[in-house]
Amino acid sequence: MEIELLSITPDAEKLIERAGRTSHLSFAREGKDSEKKFIKMLIRLGHHSVLEHACATFRISGVSRALTHQLVRHRLCSYTQQSQRYVSELNFNYVEPKTIKNNKEAHHIFKEFMDSAMDTYSKLKEFGIKKEDARFVLPNAVCSEIVITANFREWRHILKLRGSPAAQWEIREMAVRILKVLKEYVPTVFFDFEIDEKEKVVRQKP
């Protein structure tokens, strides 16, 4: 799995403060690092709409279609994904869950199935079947690449949901990695989110 930050709103936290202060025309209270206290106040009061003025775009690659099927359910985001209609999957890479990989017999069955799917895809192509139809034999494990853009309010929602202990392991790993990047660039916006390195989950402070 690779997570690449493609873009983030410049001076995002200061922008959020300036936008938020429009509500009460309290611009005179702006000062050095005043955005930190202001943003924490917004979050604690539940005024999360102000966070929508800033956004971040990530490229996520080396993940399964099982992950991207979950991710695109977040409707307040913009997506561009690798197309199986136009990109050949003759030698596709795939994600194998550790529970399968660490079980000798399960791993053998899994790999045998992947090899069969790859062989079937290849034979369909030899018959002149278009990629858009040959893709019907591809499993959820096949690797994909996707670009996602979301505002900070939506990122908070995604990371809380997908980083929780109840989330599926692969998308939970994605959430943890994205949070690490966002905490580096906009730490105040995610001040109440913590990464449990032992459990590899996202926890939100009460």
Rosetta blueprint (number, residue, H / E / L):
1 M L
2 E E
3 I E
4 E E
5 L E
6 L E
7 S E
8 I E
9 T L
10 P L
11 D L
12 A H
13 E H
14 K H
15 L H
16 I H
17 E H
18 R H
19 A H
20 G H
21 R L
22 T L
23 S L
24 H L
25 L L
26 S L
27 F H
28 A H
29 R H
30 E L
31 G L
32 K L
33 D L
34 S H
35 E H
36 K H
37 K H
38 F H
39 I H
40 K H
41 M H
42 L H
43 I H
44 R H
45 L H
46 G L
47 H L
48 H H
49 S H
50 V H
51 L H
52 E H
53 H H
54 A L
55 C E
56 A E
57 T E
58 F E
59 R E
60 I E
61 S E
62 G E
63 V E
64 S E
65 R H
66 A H
67 L H
68 T H
69 H H
70 Q H
71 L H
72 V L
73 R L
74 H L
75 R L
76 L L
77 C L
78 S E
79 Y E
80 T E
81 Q E
82 Q L
83 S L
84 Q L
85 R L
86 Y L
87 V L
88 S L
89 E L
90 L L
91 N L
92 F L
93 N L
94 Y E
95 V L
96 E L
97 P L
98 K H
99 T H
100 I H
101 K H
102 N L
103 N L
104 K H
105 E H
106 A H
107 H H
108 H H
109 I H
110 F H
111 K H
112 E H
113 F H
114 M H
115 D H
116 S H
117 A H
118 M H
119 D H
120 T H
121 Y H
122 S H
123 K H
124 L H
125 K H
126 E H
127 F L
128 G L
129 I L
130 K L
131 K H
132 E H
133 D H
134 A H
135 R H
136 F H
137 V H
138 L L
139 P L
140 N L
141 A L
142 V E
143 C E
144 S E
145 E E
146 I E
147 V E
148 I E
149 T E
150 A E
151 N E
152 F H
153 R H
154 E H
155 W H
156 R H
157 H H
158 I H
159 L H
160 K H
161 L H
162 R H
163 G L
164 S L
165 P L
166 A L
167 A L
168 Q L
169 W H
170 E H
171 I H
172 R H
173 E H
174 M H
175 A H
176 V H
177 R H
178 I H
179 L H
180 K H
181 V H
182 L H
183 K H
184 E H
185 Y H
186 V L
187 P L
188 T L
189 V L
190 F L
191 F L
192 D L
193 F E
194 E E
195 I E
196 D E
197 E L
198 K L
199 E L
200 K L
201 V E
202 V E
203 R E
204 Q E
205 K L
206 P L
